[in-house]
Amino acid sequence: MRLPTMPPQLTLLLVRAQGALQRLREDRGASTLEWVVLTTLIIAIAIAIAIAAAAVMKDKVTEWLAKIP
C-alpha cells in the first residue's frame, strides 16, 4: 500500500514556515520588542476603525430616527 504524498507546493510552504519559526526562536531580544510595537499599532488602528464605524452608524441611526414622524 502506497502512502499519500504531499504536493510539492505544500512541502515548500511547510519548509519555509519551519525556517521562519527557527529564525524567530533565534531572534528573541529586539525582535520581541518589534512584535510588541507592531501588535500595539495594529490594535490601535483596529480600535480607531471600530470607533469611526460606530460614529458613522450612530449618525445614520440618528438621521433615520429623525425621519420617523
C-alpha positions in Angstrom: 0.0 0.0 0.0 1.4 3.4 -1.0 1.2 6.3 1.4 -0.2 9.5 0.2 2.3 12.2 -0.6 2.0 16.0 -0.1 2.1 18.3 -3.2 5.5 20.0 -3.6 3.9 23.4 -3.0 2.7 22.3 0.4 6.1 20.8 1.2 7.8 24.1 0.3 5.4 26.1 2.4 6.0 23.9 5.4 9.8 24.1 5.0 9.6 27.9 4.8 7.3 28.1 7.8 9.7 25.9 9.8 12.6 28.2 8.8 10.7 31.3 9.8 9.9 29.7 13.2 13.5 28.8 13.7 14.6 32.4 12.9 12.0 33.7 15.4 13.4 31.4 18.0 16.9 32.7 17.4 16.0 36.4 17.4 14.3 36.9 20.8 15.5 40.3 22.1 14.9 43.2 19.7 12.5 41.1 17.6 10.2 40.7 20.6 10.1 44.4 21.1 9.3 44.9 17.4 6.5 42.5 17.6 5.0 44.2 20.7 5.2 47.6 19.0 3.7 46.3 15.8 0.9 44.5 17.6 0.1 47.6 19.6 0.0 49.7 16.5 -2.3 47.2 14.7 -4.6 47.0 17.7 -4.7 50.9 17.9 -5.6 51.0 14.2 -8.4 48.4 14.7 -9.8 50.4 17.6 -9.7 53.6 15.6 -11.6 51.9 12.8 -14.2 50.5 15.2 -14.7 53.9 16.8 -15.1 55.5 13.3 -17.6 52.8 12.2 -19.6 53.3 15.4 -19.7 57.0 14.9 -21.0 56.6 11.3 -23.6 54.1 12.4 -24.7 56.3 15.3 -25.0 59.2 12.9 -27.1 57.1 10.4 -29.4 55.8 13.2 -29.9 59.4 14.5 -30.7 60.5 10.9 -33.2 57.7 10.4 -34.8 58.3 13.8 -35.3 62.0 12.9 -37.3 60.9 9.8 -39.8 58.9 11.9 -43.0 61.0 12.5 
